[in-house]
Amino acid sequence: MKLSMNKLAVKLVNEMLTKEEELKILSMKIGGATVIDAGVKAPSSFEAGIYVSKICLGGLADVAITSYKIKEYYVPAVEVSTDHPIQACMASQLAGWRISVKEFFANGSGPARVLAKKPKKLFEKLGYSEESDEAVLVLETEKYPDDEVVKFISNEVKVKPENLYLVLVSPASIAGSVQVSARIVETGIFKLNTLEFDLKTILYGYGVCPVAPLHSSSLKMAGRSNDMLLYGGVTYYIVDYPDDVKLNEYVSKVPSIASKDYGKSFTELVDQYGWDFLYKVDPSIFAPALVIINNIRSGRTLTSGRINYDILEKALTS
Protein backbone atom coordinates (compact mmCIF):
# COMPACT_ATOMS: atom_id res chain seq x y z
CA MET A 1 0.00 0.00 0.00
CA LYS A 2 1.36 3.39 -1.00
CA LEU A 3 2.11 5.88 1.75
CA SER A 4 -0.22 8.89 1.90
CA MET A 5 1.46 11.89 3.50
CA ASN A 6 -1.88 13.68 3.75
CA LYS A 7 -3.40 10.79 5.72
CA LEU A 8 -0.35 10.64 8.00
CA ALA A 9 -0.54 14.41 8.54
CA VAL A 10 -4.26 14.22 9.38
CA LYS A 11 -3.38 11.83 12.22
CA LEU A 12 -0.90 14.39 13.57
CA VAL A 13 -3.49 17.18 13.27
CA ASN A 14 -6.02 15.10 15.21
CA GLU A 15 -3.44 14.55 17.95
CA MET A 16 -2.93 18.31 18.15
CA LEU A 17 -6.68 18.88 18.44
CA THR A 18 -6.82 16.63 21.52
CA LYS A 19 -4.05 18.65 23.23
CA GLU A 20 -4.95 22.27 22.48
CA GLU A 21 -4.37 23.57 26.01
CA GLU A 22 -1.17 21.59 26.44
CA LEU A 23 0.24 22.82 23.12
CA LYS A 24 -1.00 26.41 23.66
CA ILE A 25 -2.83 26.44 20.33
CA LEU A 26 -6.34 27.34 19.15
CA SER A 27 -8.66 25.63 16.68
CA MET A 28 -11.66 26.95 14.79
CA LYS A 29 -13.77 26.44 11.69
CA ILE A 30 -13.34 28.87 8.80
CA GLY A 31 -15.27 28.32 5.59
CA GLY A 32 -15.91 24.74 6.68
CA ALA A 33 -12.21 23.93 7.06
CA THR A 34 -10.48 23.09 10.35
CA VAL A 35 -7.96 25.81 11.12
CA ILE A 36 -5.31 25.43 13.84
CA ASP A 37 -3.59 28.55 15.09
CA ALA A 38 -0.17 27.28 16.19
CA GLY A 39 1.43 30.71 16.50
CA VAL A 40 -0.43 33.67 14.99
CA LYS A 41 -2.65 34.78 17.88
CA ALA A 42 -2.11 31.67 19.99
CA PRO A 43 1.01 31.59 22.25
CA SER A 44 2.17 28.24 20.75
CA SER A 45 4.97 26.11 22.19
CA PHE A 46 8.05 24.07 21.36
CA GLU A 47 5.95 20.93 21.28
CA ALA A 48 3.51 22.60 18.88
CA GLY A 49 6.54 23.42 16.72
CA ILE A 50 7.50 19.74 16.69
CA TYR A 51 4.01 18.81 15.51
CA VAL A 52 4.02 21.51 12.83
CA SER A 53 7.44 20.32 11.64
CA LYS A 54 6.26 16.70 11.41
CA ILE A 55 3.18 17.81 9.48
CA CYS A 56 5.34 19.83 7.08
CA LEU A 57 7.37 16.65 6.54
CA GLY A 58 4.24 14.69 5.68
CA GLY A 59 4.49 12.46 8.74
CA LEU A 60 7.57 10.77 7.26
CA ALA A 61 10.24 12.09 9.64
CA ASP A 62 11.15 12.10 13.30
CA VAL A 63 11.62 15.57 14.80
CA ALA A 64 12.96 16.22 18.30
CA ILE A 65 14.43 18.97 20.44
CA THR A 66 18.11 18.66 21.34
CA SER A 67 20.82 21.08 22.53
CA TYR A 68 23.46 23.10 20.68
CA LYS A 69 26.43 25.07 22.03
CA ILE A 70 27.30 28.44 20.48
CA LYS A 71 30.41 29.60 22.32
CA GLU A 72 29.14 30.20 25.87
CA TYR A 73 25.47 29.81 24.97
CA TYR A 74 23.58 26.54 25.24
CA VAL A 75 20.49 26.83 23.06
CA PRO A 76 17.72 24.48 21.90
CA ALA A 77 18.06 22.90 18.48
CA VAL A 78 15.94 20.75 16.22
CA GLU A 79 17.03 17.26 15.17
CA VAL A 80 15.41 15.76 12.05
CA SER A 81 15.71 12.20 10.72
CA THR A 82 13.93 10.72 7.69
CA ASP A 83 14.13 7.53 5.66
CA HIS A 84 11.99 9.23 2.99
CA PRO A 85 14.01 12.40 2.33
CA ILE A 86 12.69 13.29 -1.13
CA GLN A 87 9.01 12.75 -0.39
CA ALA A 88 9.17 14.36 3.06
CA CYS A 89 11.40 17.32 2.21
CA MET A 90 10.80 18.16 -1.44
CA ALA A 91 7.26 16.88 -2.10
CA SER A 92 5.91 18.12 1.25
CA GLN A 93 8.06 20.37 3.46
CA LEU A 94 9.40 22.74 0.82
CA ALA A 95 7.58 26.09 1.03
CA GLY A 96 6.76 25.81 -2.65
CA TRP A 97 3.24 27.24 -2.70
CA ARG A 98 2.89 31.02 -2.49
CA ILE A 99 -0.77 31.71 -1.72
CA SER A 100 -2.09 35.19 -2.42
CA VAL A 101 -5.82 35.92 -2.26
CA LYS A 102 -6.65 39.64 -2.14
CA GLU A 103 -4.97 40.92 1.07
CA PHE A 104 -4.08 37.46 2.40
CA PHE A 105 -0.60 36.08 1.74
CA ALA A 106 1.11 32.93 2.99
CA ASN A 107 3.85 30.48 2.12
CA GLY A 108 2.36 26.99 1.95
CA SER A 109 4.13 23.79 3.07
CA GLY A 110 2.97 20.28 3.72
CA PRO A 111 1.42 17.34 1.91
CA ALA A 112 -1.47 19.31 0.38
CA ARG A 113 1.17 20.59 -2.07
CA VAL A 114 1.25 17.12 -3.61
CA LEU A 115 -2.46 17.32 -4.44
CA ALA A 116 -2.10 20.82 -5.89
CA LYS A 117 1.22 19.98 -7.58
CA LYS A 118 2.87 23.19 -6.42
CA PRO A 119 5.27 23.88 -8.05
CA LYS A 120 4.31 21.82 -11.07
CA LYS A 121 7.81 21.52 -12.60
CA LEU A 122 9.22 20.09 -9.38
CA PHE A 123 6.57 17.38 -9.17
CA GLU A 124 7.12 16.49 -12.81
CA LYS A 125 10.81 16.02 -11.96
CA LEU A 126 10.14 14.04 -8.78
CA GLY A 127 7.51 11.84 -10.41
CA TYR A 128 5.64 11.73 -7.09
CA SER A 129 1.87 11.92 -6.65
CA GLU A 130 -0.84 10.75 -4.32
CA GLU A 131 -4.61 10.84 -4.06
CA SER A 132 -6.48 11.77 -0.90
CA ASP A 133 -9.92 12.96 0.13
CA GLU A 134 -8.26 14.87 3.00
CA ALA A 135 -5.54 17.51 2.83
CA VAL A 136 -3.24 19.29 5.28
CA LEU A 137 -1.44 22.54 4.55
CA VAL A 138 0.84 24.60 6.83
CA LEU A 139 0.67 28.34 6.23
CA GLU A 140 3.40 30.75 7.32
CA THR A 141 1.38 33.92 7.76
CA GLU A 142 0.55 36.82 10.07
CA LYS A 143 -3.24 36.62 9.78
CA TYR A 144 -6.15 34.21 9.63
CA PRO A 145 -7.50 33.12 6.24
CA ASP A 146 -11.12 33.93 5.40
CA ASP A 147 -13.79 31.89 3.61
CA GLU A 148 -12.48 32.99 0.21
CA VAL A 149 -8.96 31.74 0.99
CA VAL A 150 -10.32 28.40 2.18
CA LYS A 151 -12.40 28.07 -1.00
CA PHE A 152 -9.34 28.83 -3.14
CA ILE A 153 -7.16 26.22 -1.41
CA SER A 154 -9.98 23.68 -1.44
CA ASN A 155 -10.41 24.08 -5.19
CA GLU A 156 -6.66 23.80 -5.82
CA VAL A 157 -6.26 20.55 -3.86
CA LYS A 158 -9.66 19.20 -4.99
CA VAL A 159 -10.71 18.39 -1.43
CA LYS A 160 -13.95 19.48 0.24
CA PRO A 161 -13.50 22.29 2.81
CA GLU A 162 -14.74 20.03 5.62
CA ASN A 163 -11.83 17.67 4.85
CA LEU A 164 -9.26 20.47 4.68
CA TYR A 165 -6.91 21.23 7.59
CA LEU A 166 -4.92 24.46 7.72
CA VAL A 167 -2.16 24.91 10.31
CA LEU A 168 -1.03 28.52 10.84
CA VAL A 169 2.32 29.75 12.17
CA SER A 170 3.90 33.18 12.31
CA PRO A 171 7.68 33.36 11.78
CA ALA A 172 7.81 35.33 15.05
CA SER A 173 6.23 32.53 17.12
CA ILE A 174 7.88 29.69 19.02
CA ALA A 175 6.39 27.06 16.72
CA GLY A 176 7.29 29.19 13.70
CA SER A 177 10.94 29.36 14.72
CA VAL A 178 11.11 25.62 15.45
CA GLN A 179 9.61 24.60 12.11
CA VAL A 180 12.04 26.82 10.19
CA SER A 181 15.04 25.15 11.85
CA ALA A 182 13.42 21.77 11.12
CA ARG A 183 13.90 22.57 7.41
CA ILE A 184 17.62 21.84 7.70
CA VAL A 185 17.54 18.50 5.82
CA GLU A 186 15.34 20.08 3.14
CA THR A 187 17.74 23.02 2.79
CA GLY A 188 20.58 20.72 1.76
CA ILE A 189 18.44 18.69 -0.63
CA PHE A 190 17.09 21.87 -2.22
CA LYS A 191 20.66 23.04 -2.84
CA LEU A 192 21.59 19.64 -4.32
CA ASN A 193 18.57 19.96 -6.59
CA THR A 194 19.72 23.38 -7.86
CA LEU A 195 23.07 21.73 -8.68
CA GLU A 196 21.12 19.10 -10.67
CA PHE A 197 22.21 16.26 -8.43
CA ASP A 198 20.22 13.04 -8.90
CA LEU A 199 17.88 13.25 -5.91
CA LYS A 200 16.73 9.66 -6.35
CA THR A 201 20.13 8.50 -5.09
CA ILE A 202 19.48 10.05 -1.65
CA LEU A 203 18.33 7.29 0.73
CA TYR A 204 18.38 8.98 4.14
CA GLY A 205 18.58 12.46 5.58
CA TYR A 206 19.53 13.78 9.01
CA GLY A 207 20.09 17.29 10.26
CA VAL A 208 20.61 19.43 13.34
CA CYS A 209 19.97 23.17 13.50
CA PRO A 210 19.81 25.65 16.40
CA VAL A 211 16.45 27.34 16.95
CA ALA A 212 16.52 31.10 16.40
CA PRO A 213 15.89 33.17 19.55
CA LEU A 214 12.52 34.90 19.45
CA HIS A 215 11.90 38.51 18.46
CA SER A 216 8.55 40.29 18.08
CA SER A 217 9.45 41.31 14.51
CA SER A 218 8.85 38.74 11.77
CA LEU A 219 11.54 40.47 9.71
CA LYS A 220 14.09 40.08 12.49
CA MET A 221 13.06 36.46 12.88
CA ALA A 222 13.63 35.86 9.17
CA GLY A 223 17.18 37.16 9.59
CA ARG A 224 17.89 35.09 12.67
CA SER A 225 16.33 31.92 11.24
CA ASN A 226 18.45 32.17 8.11
CA ASP A 227 21.59 32.66 10.19
CA MET A 228 20.78 29.51 12.19
CA LEU A 229 20.33 27.42 9.03
CA LEU A 230 23.14 28.84 6.91
CA TYR A 231 25.81 29.23 9.58
CA GLY A 232 24.80 26.59 12.14
CA GLY A 233 22.87 23.88 10.31
CA VAL A 234 24.48 20.46 9.90
CA THR A 235 23.23 17.82 7.45
CA TYR A 236 24.09 14.17 6.91
CA TYR A 237 22.90 12.12 3.96
CA ILE A 238 23.28 8.52 2.88
CA VAL A 239 23.40 8.15 -0.90
CA ASP A 240 23.91 5.39 -3.42
CA TYR A 241 26.08 7.12 -6.00
CA PRO A 242 28.31 5.55 -8.70
CA ASP A 243 31.20 8.06 -8.75
CA ASP A 244 32.99 9.39 -5.64
CA VAL A 245 34.98 11.94 -7.63
CA LYS A 246 31.82 13.48 -9.07
CA LEU A 247 30.06 13.20 -5.73
CA ASN A 248 32.89 15.11 -4.04
CA GLU A 249 32.44 17.91 -6.60
CA TYR A 250 28.79 18.20 -5.58
CA VAL A 251 29.61 18.07 -1.86
CA SER A 252 32.08 20.96 -2.22
CA LYS A 253 29.37 23.13 -3.82
CA VAL A 254 26.53 22.43 -1.36
CA PRO A 255 27.34 24.34 1.87
CA SER A 256 26.77 28.06 2.33
CA ILE A 257 30.53 28.68 2.42
CA ALA A 258 30.60 28.00 -1.35
CA SER A 259 28.65 31.24 -1.97
CA LYS A 260 30.37 34.52 -2.83
CA ASP A 261 28.19 36.18 -0.18
CA TYR A 262 29.27 33.84 2.61
CA GLY A 263 29.90 35.68 5.87
CA LYS A 264 27.04 38.18 5.63
CA SER A 265 24.90 38.09 8.76
CA PHE A 266 21.25 38.02 7.79
CA THR A 267 20.40 39.42 11.21
CA GLU A 268 22.29 42.57 10.14
CA LEU A 269 21.10 42.52 6.51
CA VAL A 270 17.45 42.86 7.54
CA ASP A 271 18.28 46.18 9.21
CA GLN A 272 19.94 47.37 6.02
CA TYR A 273 17.53 46.13 3.33
CA GLY A 274 14.29 45.07 5.02
CA TRP A 275 12.52 42.20 3.24
CA ASP A 276 14.58 42.98 0.13
CA PHE A 277 17.51 41.21 1.83
CA LEU A 278 16.22 37.98 0.27
CA TYR A 279 16.92 39.42 -3.18
CA LYS A 280 20.17 41.25 -2.41
CA VAL A 281 22.33 38.18 -1.89
CA ASP A 282 23.61 35.29 -3.97
CA PRO A 283 20.82 32.63 -3.92
CA SER A 284 23.44 29.90 -3.48
CA ILE A 285 24.01 31.16 0.08
CA PHE A 286 20.78 29.44 1.12
CA ALA A 287 22.33 26.13 2.15
CA PRO A 288 23.48 24.27 5.29
CA ALA A 289 26.67 25.31 7.07
CA LEU A 290 28.13 21.79 7.08
CA VAL A 291 27.32 18.88 4.76
CA ILE A 292 28.35 15.25 5.29
CA ILE A 293 27.52 12.55 2.75
CA ASN A 294 28.08 8.82 3.14
CA ASN A 295 28.13 6.93 -0.16
CA ILE A 296 27.06 3.33 0.47
CA ARG A 297 28.27 2.36 -3.01
CA SER A 298 31.92 2.95 -2.05
CA GLY A 299 31.68 3.24 1.73
CA ARG A 300 33.38 6.66 1.71
CA THR A 301 32.15 9.64 3.71
CA LEU A 302 32.70 13.13 2.26
CA THR A 303 32.26 16.50 3.92
CA SER A 304 32.40 20.23 3.19
CA GLY A 305 31.66 23.51 4.97
CA ARG A 306 31.95 24.67 8.56
CA ILE A 307 29.93 26.10 11.44
CA ASN A 308 30.40 29.86 11.83
CA TYR A 309 30.13 30.47 15.57
CA ASP A 310 30.85 34.21 15.30
CA ILE A 311 27.81 34.93 13.15
CA LEU A 312 25.64 32.63 15.27
CA GLU A 313 26.67 34.53 18.38
CA LYS A 314 25.73 37.84 16.69
CA ALA A 315 22.31 36.42 15.85
CA LEU A 316 21.78 35.48 19.49
CA THR A 317 22.82 38.81 20.94
CA SER A 318 21.84 41.50 18.39
C-alpha positions as CSV (number, residue, x, y, z in Angstrom):
1,M,0.0,0.0,0.0
2,K,1.4,3.4,-1.0
3,L,2.1,5.9,1.8
4,S,-0.2,8.9,1.9
5,M,1.5,11.9,3.5
6,N,-1.9,13.7,3.7
7,K,-3.4,10.8,5.7
8,L,-0.3,10.6,8.0
9,A,-0.5,14.4,8.5
10,V,-4.3,14.2,9.4
11,K,-3.4,11.8,12.2
12,L,-0.9,14.4,13.6
13,V,-3.5,17.2,13.3
14,N,-6.0,15.1,15.2
15,E,-3.4,14.6,17.9
16,M,-2.9,18.3,18.1
17,L,-6.7,18.9,18.4
18,T,-6.8,16.6,21.5
19,K,-4.1,18.7,23.2
20,E,-4.9,22.3,22.5
21,E,-4.4,23.6,26.0
22,E,-1.2,21.6,26.4
23,L,0.2,22.8,23.1
24,K,-1.0,26.4,23.7
25,I,-2.8,26.4,20.3
26,L,-6.3,27.3,19.1
27,S,-8.7,25.6,16.7
28,M,-11.7,26.9,14.8
29,K,-13.8,26.4,11.7
30,I,-13.3,28.9,8.8
31,G,-15.3,28.3,5.6
32,G,-15.9,24.7,6.7
33,A,-12.2,23.9,7.1
34,T,-10.5,23.1,10.4
35,V,-8.0,25.8,11.1
36,I,-5.3,25.4,13.8
37,D,-3.6,28.6,15.1
38,A,-0.2,27.3,16.2
39,G,1.4,30.7,16.5
40,V,-0.4,33.7,15.0
41,K,-2.6,34.8,17.9
42,A,-2.1,31.7,20.0
43,P,1.0,31.6,22.3
44,S,2.2,28.2,20.7
45,S,5.0,26.1,22.2
46,F,8.1,24.1,21.4
47,E,5.9,20.9,21.3
48,A,3.5,22.6,18.9
49,G,6.5,23.4,16.7
50,I,7.5,19.7,16.7
51,Y,4.0,18.8,15.5
52,V,4.0,21.5,12.8
53,S,7.4,20.3,11.6
54,K,6.3,16.7,11.4
55,I,3.2,17.8,9.5
56,C,5.3,19.8,7.1
57,L,7.4,16.6,6.5
58,G,4.2,14.7,5.7
59,G,4.5,12.5,8.7
60,L,7.6,10.8,7.3
61,A,10.2,12.1,9.6
62,D,11.1,12.1,13.3
63,V,11.6,15.6,14.8
64,A,13.0,16.2,18.3
65,I,14.4,19.0,20.4
66,T,18.1,18.7,21.3
67,S,20.8,21.1,22.5
68,Y,23.5,23.1,20.7
69,K,26.4,25.1,22.0
70,I,27.3,28.4,20.5
71,K,30.4,29.6,22.3
72,E,29.1,30.2,25.9
73,Y,25.5,29.8,25.0
74,Y,23.6,26.5,25.2
75,V,20.5,26.8,23.1
76,P,17.7,24.5,21.9
77,A,18.1,22.9,18.5
78,V,15.9,20.7,16.2
79,E,17.0,17.3,15.2
80,V,15.4,15.8,12.0
81,S,15.7,12.2,10.7
82,T,13.9,10.7,7.7
83,D,14.1,7.5,5.7
84,H,12.0,9.2,3.0
85,P,14.0,12.4,2.3
86,I,12.7,13.3,-1.1
87,Q,9.0,12.8,-0.4
88,A,9.2,14.4,3.1
89,C,11.4,17.3,2.2
90,M,10.8,18.2,-1.4
91,A,7.3,16.9,-2.1
92,S,5.9,18.1,1.2
93,Q,8.1,20.4,3.5
94,L,9.4,22.7,0.8
95,A,7.6,26.1,1.0
96,G,6.8,25.8,-2.6
97,W,3.2,27.2,-2.7
98,R,2.9,31.0,-2.5
99,I,-0.8,31.7,-1.7
100,S,-2.1,35.2,-2.4
101,V,-5.8,35.9,-2.3
102,K,-6.6,39.6,-2.1
103,E,-5.0,40.9,1.1
104,F,-4.1,37.5,2.4
105,F,-0.6,36.1,1.7
106,A,1.1,32.9,3.0
107,N,3.9,30.5,2.1
108,G,2.4,27.0,2.0
109,S,4.1,23.8,3.1
110,G,3.0,20.3,3.7
111,P,1.4,17.3,1.9
112,A,-1.5,19.3,0.4
113,R,1.2,20.6,-2.1
114,V,1.2,17.1,-3.6
115,L,-2.5,17.3,-4.4
116,A,-2.1,20.8,-5.9
117,K,1.2,20.0,-7.6
118,K,2.9,23.2,-6.4
119,P,5.3,23.9,-8.1
120,K,4.3,21.8,-11.1
121,K,7.8,21.5,-12.6
122,L,9.2,20.1,-9.4
123,F,6.6,17.4,-9.2
124,E,7.1,16.5,-12.8
125,K,10.8,16.0,-12.0
126,L,10.1,14.0,-8.8
127,G,7.5,11.8,-10.4
128,Y,5.6,11.7,-7.1
129,S,1.9,11.9,-6.6
130,E,-0.8,10.7,-4.3
131,E,-4.6,10.8,-4.1
132,S,-6.5,11.8,-0.9
133,D,-9.9,13.0,0.1
134,E,-8.3,14.9,3.0
135,A,-5.5,17.5,2.8
136,V,-3.2,19.3,5.3
137,L,-1.4,22.5,4.6
138,V,0.8,24.6,6.8
139,L,0.7,28.3,6.2
140,E,3.4,30.8,7.3
141,T,1.4,33.9,7.8
142,E,0.5,36.8,10.1
143,K,-3.2,36.6,9.8
144,Y,-6.1,34.2,9.6
145,P,-7.5,33.1,6.2
146,D,-11.1,33.9,5.4
147,D,-13.8,31.9,3.6
148,E,-12.5,33.0,0.2
149,V,-9.0,31.7,1.0
150,V,-10.3,28.4,2.2
151,K,-12.4,28.1,-1.0
152,F,-9.3,28.8,-3.1
153,I,-7.2,26.2,-1.4
154,S,-10.0,23.7,-1.4
155,N,-10.4,24.1,-5.2
156,E,-6.7,23.8,-5.8
157,V,-6.3,20.6,-3.9
158,K,-9.7,19.2,-5.0
159,V,-10.7,18.4,-1.4
160,K,-14.0,19.5,0.2
161,P,-13.5,22.3,2.8
162,E,-14.7,20.0,5.6
163,N,-11.8,17.7,4.8
164,L,-9.3,20.5,4.7
165,Y,-6.9,21.2,7.6
166,L,-4.9,24.5,7.7
167,V,-2.2,24.9,10.3
168,L,-1.0,28.5,10.8
169,V,2.3,29.7,12.2
170,S,3.9,33.2,12.3
171,P,7.7,33.4,11.8
172,A,7.8,35.3,15.0
173,S,6.2,32.5,17.1
174,I,7.9,29.7,19.0
175,A,6.4,27.1,16.7
176,G,7.3,29.2,13.7
177,S,10.9,29.4,14.7
178,V,11.1,25.6,15.5
179,Q,9.6,24.6,12.1
180,V,12.0,26.8,10.2
181,S,15.0,25.2,11.8
182,A,13.4,21.8,11.1
183,R,13.9,22.6,7.4
184,I,17.6,21.8,7.7
185,V,17.5,18.5,5.8
186,E,15.3,20.1,3.1
187,T,17.7,23.0,2.8
188,G,20.6,20.7,1.8
189,I,18.4,18.7,-0.6
190,F,17.1,21.9,-2.2
191,K,20.7,23.0,-2.8
192,L,21.6,19.6,-4.3
193,N,18.6,20.0,-6.6
194,T,19.7,23.4,-7.9
195,L,23.1,21.7,-8.7
196,E,21.1,19.1,-10.7
197,F,22.2,16.3,-8.4
198,D,20.2,13.0,-8.9
199,L,17.9,13.3,-5.9
200,K,16.7,9.7,-6.3
201,T,20.1,8.5,-5.1
202,I,19.5,10.0,-1.6
203,L,18.3,7.3,0.7
204,Y,18.4,9.0,4.1
205,G,18.6,12.5,5.6
206,Y,19.5,13.8,9.0
207,G,20.1,17.3,10.3
208,V,20.6,19.4,13.3
209,C,20.0,23.2,13.5
210,P,19.8,25.6,16.4
211,V,16.4,27.3,16.9
212,A,16.5,31.1,16.4
213,P,15.9,33.2,19.5
214,L,12.5,34.9,19.5
215,H,11.9,38.5,18.5
216,S,8.6,40.3,18.1
217,S,9.5,41.3,14.5
218,S,8.9,38.7,11.8
219,L,11.5,40.5,9.7
220,K,14.1,40.1,12.5
221,M,13.1,36.5,12.9
222,A,13.6,35.9,9.2
223,G,17.2,37.2,9.6
224,R,17.9,35.1,12.7
225,S,16.3,31.9,11.2
226,N,18.5,32.2,8.1
227,D,21.6,32.7,10.2
228,M,20.8,29.5,12.2
229,L,20.3,27.4,9.0
230,L,23.1,28.8,6.9
231,Y,25.8,29.2,9.6
232,G,24.8,26.6,12.1
233,G,22.9,23.9,10.3
234,V,24.5,20.5,9.9
235,T,23.2,17.8,7.4
236,Y,24.1,14.2,6.9
237,Y,22.9,12.1,4.0
238,I,23.3,8.5,2.9
239,V,23.4,8.1,-0.9
240,D,23.9,5.4,-3.4
241,Y,26.1,7.1,-6.0
242,P,28.3,5.6,-8.7
243,D,31.2,8.1,-8.8
244,D,33.0,9.4,-5.6
245,V,35.0,11.9,-7.6
246,K,31.8,13.5,-9.1
247,L,30.1,13.2,-5.7
248,N,32.9,15.1,-4.0
249,E,32.4,17.9,-6.6
250,Y,28.8,18.2,-5.6
251,V,29.6,18.1,-1.9
252,S,32.1,21.0,-2.2
253,K,29.4,23.1,-3.8
254,V,26.5,22.4,-1.4
255,P,27.3,24.3,1.9
256,S,26.8,28.1,2.3
257,I,30.5,28.7,2.4
258,A,30.6,28.0,-1.3
259,S,28.7,31.2,-2.0
260,K,30.4,34.5,-2.8
261,D,28.2,36.2,-0.2
262,Y,29.3,33.8,2.6
263,G,29.9,35.7,5.9
264,K,27.0,38.2,5.6
265,S,24.9,38.1,8.8
266,F,21.2,38.0,7.8
267,T,20.4,39.4,11.2
268,E,22.3,42.6,10.1
269,L,21.1,42.5,6.5
270,V,17.4,42.9,7.5
271,D,18.3,46.2,9.2
272,Q,19.9,47.4,6.0
273,Y,17.5,46.1,3.3
274,G,14.3,45.1,5.0
275,W,12.5,42.2,3.2
276,D,14.6,43.0,0.1
277,F,17.5,41.2,1.8
278,L,16.2,38.0,0.3
279,Y,16.9,39.4,-3.2
280,K,20.2,41.3,-2.4
281,V,22.3,38.2,-1.9
282,D,23.6,35.3,-4.0
283,P,20.8,32.6,-3.9
284,S,23.4,29.9,-3.5
285,I,24.0,31.2,0.1
286,F,20.8,29.4,1.1
287,A,22.3,26.1,2.2
288,P,23.5,24.3,5.3
289,A,26.7,25.3,7.1
290,L,28.1,21.8,7.1
291,V,27.3,18.9,4.8
292,I,28.4,15.3,5.3
293,I,27.5,12.6,2.7
294,N,28.1,8.8,3.1
295,N,28.1,6.9,-0.2
296,I,27.1,3.3,0.5
297,R,28.3,2.4,-3.0
298,S,31.9,3.0,-2.0
299,G,31.7,3.2,1.7
300,R,33.4,6.7,1.7
301,T,32.1,9.6,3.7
302,L,32.7,13.1,2.3
303,T,32.3,16.5,3.9
304,S,32.4,20.2,3.2
305,G,31.7,23.5,5.0
306,R,32.0,24.7,8.6
307,I,29.9,26.1,11.4
308,N,30.4,29.9,11.8
309,Y,30.1,30.5,15.6
310,D,30.9,34.2,15.3
311,I,27.8,34.9,13.1
312,L,25.6,32.6,15.3
313,E,26.7,34.5,18.4
314,K,25.7,37.8,16.7
315,A,22.3,36.4,15.9
316,L,21.8,35.5,19.5
317,T,22.8,38.8,20.9
318,S,21.8,41.5,18.4
